[in-house]
């Protein structure tokens, strides 16, 4: 695994369960549920509530199945360590299973996993943390809001962050939305930064922000201004796989690059590209 990236690169893996949003086509293929002729599978959730009007009803997980799910997450973390990953991140956002247990909009259970909506997520977090040595980091992507009145909100996110801090997690990445198919999210440049900032004020964890941060100067302003400690770059890095190197050149920072890249980026080349950018 160490041959796929420059020396000293840390490699992480994200562990997730899609819950009621599973058995679906890939996002770039429409993201809708699989048709009967596309080999769909039964989905599960905390309660028998569908993601959207045209989605199938999931099966409600029993307590025994929930406990088995905790064990499955722990086993996945153990395999990640055996594979040599440096970081394990739990996905607790975007309407996937852990988020479904957290939000009152998707968790209508009458048992302890409904009355204590953090219970399943913290049980999974504890089990995963126990599988990962203290020398390696564990974090979580959490949701800052469902963008629906009466749903999960940023105060809930702060409480979850503090619970994860108590379990020796190192960081949280604050995203939002994805729980219901009908919600309109006010998307714009850096639209989730205020959520990360609020979570950062409520806990002692390192906090990462994400979402519509595509420019190096924009990212620098977020971190330098104390709004978040880290920036996650996703679509911007897909669009430009050399985004970190180009950002470093723009901001006057020195970072490690593979040897062959030096021929494409002599000292004058980044400045030339910036000066002639369309």
C-alpha positions in Angstrom: 0.0 0.0 0.0 2.9 2.4 0.7 3.8 2.4 -3.0 0.7 4.3 -4.1 1.7 7.6 -2.6 4.7 9.7 -1.7 6.7 8.8 1.4 5.1 9.9 4.8 1.6 10.1 3.2 -1.0 8.9 5.7 -3.7 6.7 4.3 -7.2 6.5 5.8 -10.3 4.5 5.2 -13.9 5.5 5.8 -16.3 2.9 7.3 -20.0 3.2 6.6 -23.3 1.4 6.2 -25.8 2.9 3.7 -28.9 1.9 5.7 -32.1 2.7 4.0 -30.2 4.5 1.2 -28.6 1.3 0.1 -29.6 -0.8 -2.9 -29.3 2.2 -5.2 -27.6 3.2 -8.4 -24.4 5.2 -8.3 -24.9 9.0 -8.0 -23.7 9.7 -11.5 -26.2 7.1 -12.7 -29.1 9.0 -11.0 -28.9 7.5 -7.5 -32.3 6.0 -7.6 -33.2 2.6 -6.0 -32.3 -0.4 -8.1 -35.0 -1.8 -10.3 -36.2 -5.4 -9.8 -34.1 -6.5 -12.8 -30.9 -4.8 -11.2 -30.5 -7.3 -8.4 -31.7 -5.1 -5.5 -31.3 -6.2 -1.9 -33.4 -5.5 1.3 -32.3 -2.4 3.2 -32.4 -1.8 6.9 -32.9 1.2 9.2 -33.7 2.1 12.8 -37.4 2.4 11.8 -39.6 1.3 9.0 -39.5 4.7 7.2 -38.5 5.2 3.6 -35.9 7.7 2.4 -38.3 9.2 -0.1 -41.7 8.6 -1.7 -40.3 6.4 -4.5 -37.9 4.4 -2.2 -38.7 1.0 -0.7 -39.5 0.6 3.0 -36.5 -0.7 4.9 -36.7 -3.4 7.5 -36.4 -2.2 11.1 -33.3 -3.6 12.8 -33.9 -5.7 15.9 -31.7 -5.2 19.0 -29.8 -8.4 18.2 -29.2 -7.1 14.7 -28.0 -3.8 16.1 -25.5 -5.6 18.3 -24.3 -7.6 15.4 -23.9 -4.4 13.4 -21.6 -3.0 16.1 -19.5 -6.2 15.9 -19.4 -5.8 12.1 -18.0 -2.3 12.3 -15.4 -3.4 14.8 -14.4 -6.3 12.5 -14.1 -3.8 9.6 -11.8 -1.6 11.7 -9.7 -4.6 12.6 -9.3 -5.5 8.9 -8.3 -1.9 8.2 -5.5 -2.1 10.7 -4.3 -5.4 9.2 -4.3 -3.7 5.8 -2.0 -1.0 7.1 -4.3 2.1 7.2 -3.2 5.0 9.4 -6.7 6.5 9.9 -10.2 5.2 10.3 -13.1 7.5 9.8 -16.7 6.5 10.7 -19.4 8.0 8.4 -22.2 9.3 10.6 -23.7 11.7 8.1 -25.5 12.0 4.8 -28.5 10.0 5.8 -26.6 6.7 6.1 -27.3 4.2 8.9 -25.5 5.9 11.8 -27.1 9.2 10.9 -30.5 7.5 10.6 -30.2 6.5 14.3 -29.2 10.0 15.3 -32.0 12.0 13.7 -35.5 12.1 15.2 -36.8 12.3 11.6 -35.7 8.8 10.8 -35.5 7.1 14.3 -38.9 6.5 15.8 -38.0 3.5 17.9 -39.6 3.0 21.3 -36.7 1.1 22.8 -33.4 2.5 24.2 -32.0 2.9 20.7 -34.8 5.4 20.1 -35.0 7.2 23.4 -31.1 7.5 23.5 -30.4 8.3 19.8 -26.7 8.6 20.3 -26.5 5.1 21.8 -25.9 3.1 18.6 -23.3 5.6 17.2 -21.4 5.7 20.4 -21.4 1.9 20.7 -20.0 1.6 17.2 -17.5 4.4 17.9 -16.3 2.6 21.1 -16.0 -0.7 19.4 -14.0 0.8 16.5 -11.7 2.8 18.8 -10.9 -0.4 20.7 -9.7 -2.1 17.4 -7.4 0.8 16.5 -4.1 1.3 18.4 -3.6 4.6 20.2 -0.9 5.5 17.7 -3.4 5.7 14.9 -6.2 8.2 14.5 -9.9 7.6 14.5 -12.4 10.3 13.4 -15.9 10.7 12.2 -17.9 12.5 9.6 -20.9 13.9 11.3 -23.9 16.0 10.3 -24.3 19.6 11.4 -28.0 19.8 10.5 -30.8 18.0 8.7 -31.9 21.4 7.3 -35.4 20.5 8.6 -37.2 22.0 11.6 -37.4 19.4 14.3 -34.5 17.4 12.9 -30.9 17.0 14.0 -29.3 20.3 14.5 -25.9 21.9 15.3 -26.4 21.6 19.0 -27.0 17.9 18.6 -23.8 17.8 16.5 -21.9 19.4 19.4 -23.2 16.8 21.8 -22.1 14.0 19.5 -18.7 15.6 19.1 -18.2 15.7 22.9 -19.3 12.1 23.2 -16.7 11.1 20.5 -14.1 13.2 22.3 -14.7 11.2 25.5 -14.1 8.0 23.4 -10.7 9.3 22.4 -11.6 10.2 18.8 -9.2 12.7 17.2 -11.4 14.8 14.9 -14.8 15.3 13.4 -15.6 16.4 9.9 -18.9 18.4 9.8 -21.1 17.9 6.8 -24.9 18.2 6.6 -28.1 17.0 4.9 -28.8 13.8 3.0 -31.4 12.4 5.4 -34.5 13.1 3.4 -34.9 13.2 -0.4 -37.2 16.3 -0.3 -35.0 18.8 1.6 -33.7 21.9 -0.2 -30.2 22.7 1.1 -28.9 26.3 0.7 -25.8 25.3 -1.1 -23.1 28.0 -1.8 -19.4 28.5 -1.3 -18.4 27.4 2.2 -22.0 26.9 3.2 -21.1 24.4 5.9 -18.3 26.4 7.5 -20.6 28.0 10.1 -21.6 24.5 11.2 -18.0 23.4 11.7 -17.3 26.6 13.6 -20.1 26.0 16.0 -19.0 22.4 16.6 -15.4 23.6 17.1 -16.6 26.0 19.9 -18.5 23.2 21.7 -15.7 20.6 21.9 -12.0 20.0 22.1 -11.6 18.0 19.0 -9.9 18.9 15.8 -12.7 20.0 13.4 -12.6 19.7 9.7 -15.0 21.5 7.3 -16.2 20.5 3.9 -18.4 21.6 1.0 -18.0 24.0 -1.9 -14.4 24.9 -0.8 -12.6 24.9 -4.2 -10.1 27.7 -4.0 -6.8 27.8 -2.1 -7.3 31.3 -0.8 -10.8 30.4 0.3 -9.5 27.4 2.2 -6.7 29.4 3.8 -9.1 32.1 5.0 -11.3 29.4 6.7 -8.3 27.9 8.6 -6.5 31.2 9.3 -9.7 32.7 10.6 -10.2 29.9 13.1 -13.4 28.7 11.6 -12.1 25.1 11.3 -8.8 23.3 11.8 -8.8 21.3 8.5 -10.3 21.4 5.1 -11.7 18.4 3.2 -11.3 18.6 -0.6 -13.4 16.2 -2.6 -14.8 17.3 -6.0 -12.1 19.9 -6.3 -9.5 17.2 -6.1 -11.4 15.0 -8.6 -11.4 18.0 -11.0 -7.7 18.8 -10.3 -5.8 15.8 -8.8 -2.8 18.2 -8.2 -4.9 20.6 -6.2 -2.7 20.4 -3.0 0.5 21.2 -5.0 -1.2 24.0 -6.9 -2.5 25.4 -3.7 0.9 25.3 -2.1 2.4 27.2 -5.0 -0.3 29.8 -4.8 0.1 30.3 -1.1 3.9 30.2 -1.2 4.2 27.0 0.8 6.7 24.1 0.3 5.3 20.6 0.3 6.8 17.2 -0.7 6.3 16.2 -4.3 7.3 13.1 -6.2 10.6 13.5 -7.9 9.3 13.4 -11.5 6.9 16.3 -10.7 9.9 18.6 -10.2 10.4 18.7 -13.9 6.9 20.0 -14.4 7.0 22.5 -11.6 10.3 24.5 -11.5 10.3 27.6 -9.3 9.0 29.8 -12.1 6.3 27.5 -13.4 3.6 27.9 -10.8 3.9 31.7 -11.0 3.8 31.5 -14.8 0.6 29.4 -14.7 -1.1 31.8 -12.2 -0.2 34.8 -14.3 -1.6 33.2 -17.5 -4.6 31.5 -15.9 -7.8 31.9 -17.9 
